[in-house]
Amino acid sequence: MNTSIVSLHEKIIGEFMSLAEKMAAEGCSQQDIMKAFRNYISLKTRKTHKKPPMQKASSVIGDIAKSRRDADSNTERILHDMMVESGIRFKFQYRIGPYRVDYLIGSTIIELDGPHHNARKLQDQVRDKYLRKRGYEIIRIPTYIFNVAPDAVLAEIKGMEGKTPF
């Protein structure tokens, strides 16, 4: 095997180990960790990124640009762009009562949770209870999972499309 390929592979394994340890600590199976590793390799070795498709109306472009600016993190912007590129219909940073949700697909709320959510567990529980009482399902995705396997997260979201009313 080419030495540059071997060193790249070793570098990727080194970067992934801390994420694998976190996944294992949270009870992820070996199969899930291996799938995340394959996605991580794919992401790290990808040479080009697809550009978002051209939009039909300038107002749509303006709406997308504005909603991207409303993102709380770069990770939210990346998932936003991936969902737009994939043609998923969603509402971004949508207000429900006193709360703002990251993504709304039908009656399913998707939240990207960064490390700061560990300190806000009680607030998140109160918020989730309020939203569930109003008929919403809530899916929380830790950002480190998204960072390791963005394509897998997107595939799961795309798989929900048929199950949620638009």
C-alpha positions in Angstrom: 0.0 0.0 0.0 1.2 3.5 -0.8 2.9 5.1 2.3 1.0 8.4 1.9 -2.3 6.4 2.0 -1.2 4.5 5.1 -0.2 7.7 6.9 -3.6 9.3 5.9 -5.4 6.2 7.2 -3.4 6.4 10.5 -4.1 10.1 10.9 -7.9 9.5 10.3 -7.9 6.6 12.8 -6.2 8.9 15.4 -8.7 11.6 14.9 -11.7 9.2 15.1 -10.6 7.4 18.3 -11.9 10.0 20.8 -15.2 10.1 19.0 -15.4 6.3 19.0 -14.7 6.3 22.7 -17.6 8.7 23.3 -19.9 6.6 21.1 -19.0 3.5 23.1 -19.5 5.3 26.4 -23.0 6.2 25.3 -23.8 2.6 24.4 -23.4 2.6 20.6 -22.8 -0.9 19.2 -19.6 -1.9 17.5 -21.5 -2.0 14.2 -22.7 1.6 14.6 -19.2 2.8 15.4 -17.8 1.0 12.4 -20.5 2.6 10.2 -19.6 6.0 11.6 -15.9 5.3 10.9 -16.7 4.5 7.3 -18.7 7.7 6.9 -15.9 9.6 8.7 -13.3 8.2 6.2 -15.6 9.1 3.3 -16.0 12.6 4.6 -12.3 13.1 5.3 -11.2 11.8 1.9 -13.8 13.5 -0.2 -12.1 15.8 -2.7 -15.1 17.9 -3.8 -18.4 19.0 -2.3 -21.5 19.3 -4.3 -22.7 22.8 -4.8 -26.4 23.5 -3.9 -28.6 23.5 -6.9 -29.6 26.8 -8.5 -32.8 28.1 -7.0 -35.7 29.2 -9.3 -36.6 32.5 -7.6 -34.4 35.2 -6.0 -36.9 35.4 -3.1 -36.3 31.8 -2.3 -32.5 32.4 -2.4 -33.0 35.4 0.0 -35.1 33.3 2.4 -32.5 30.5 2.5 -29.7 33.0 3.0 -31.6 34.7 5.9 -32.4 31.4 7.5 -28.8 30.3 7.3 -27.8 33.5 9.1 -30.2 32.6 11.9 -28.3 29.4 12.7 -26.9 29.0 16.2 -23.8 27.2 15.0 -21.8 26.3 11.9 -22.9 22.7 12.4 -26.6 23.8 12.0 -25.6 25.7 8.8 -24.0 22.6 7.4 -27.0 20.4 8.1 -29.3 23.1 6.7 -27.3 23.2 3.4 -27.3 19.4 3.2 -31.1 19.3 3.7 -31.7 22.0 1.1 -29.4 20.2 -1.4 -31.2 16.9 -0.8 -34.6 18.5 -1.4 -35.9 17.9 2.1 -38.8 20.2 3.0 -38.4 21.7 6.4 -38.7 24.8 8.5 -35.5 26.2 10.1 -35.3 28.0 13.4 -39.1 27.8 13.6 -40.9 29.3 16.6 -43.4 27.2 18.5 -44.9 29.1 21.4 -42.0 30.5 23.5 -39.4 28.2 21.9 -37.4 28.1 18.7 -36.6 24.7 17.2 -33.7 23.9 15.0 -35.6 22.0 12.3 -39.2 21.1 11.8 -40.3 18.4 9.4 -44.0 17.9 9.6 -44.6 17.2 13.3 -41.0 16.1 14.0 -38.5 18.4 15.6 -34.8 17.8 15.0 -32.4 19.4 17.4 -28.6 19.4 17.0 -27.2 19.4 20.5 -23.8 20.7 21.2 -21.8 20.2 24.4 -23.6 23.1 26.1 -26.8 21.0 26.2 -25.2 18.8 29.0 -25.5 21.8 31.3 -29.1 22.6 30.1 -30.7 19.2 30.6 -33.4 20.4 32.9 -34.3 23.3 30.6 -34.4 20.9 27.6 -36.7 18.5 29.5 -39.1 21.3 30.3 -39.0 22.5 26.7 -39.5 18.9 25.3 -42.4 18.3 27.6 -44.1 21.5 26.3 -43.5 20.5 22.7 -44.6 16.9 23.2 -47.9 18.1 24.8 -48.5 19.9 21.5 -48.0 16.7 19.4 -44.4 17.1 18.3 -41.9 14.3 18.3 -38.4 15.4 19.2 -35.2 13.9 17.9 -32.0 15.1 19.5 -28.7 14.5 17.6 -25.4 15.2 19.4 -23.2 17.3 17.3 -20.3 14.9 17.6 -22.4 12.2 15.9 -23.3 14.6 13.1 -19.6 15.6 12.8 -18.6 11.9 12.5 -21.4 10.7 10.2 -23.2 13.6 8.5 -24.3 11.4 5.6 -25.8 8.8 7.9 -27.7 11.6 9.8 -29.0 13.0 6.5 -30.0 9.5 5.4 -32.0 9.0 8.6 -33.7 12.4 8.1 -34.5 11.5 4.5 -36.0 8.2 5.7 -38.4 10.2 7.9 -39.9 12.1 5.0 -42.5 9.5 4.1 -43.5 9.1 7.8 -44.2 12.8 8.5 -46.9 14.9 7.0 -45.7 17.9 5.1 
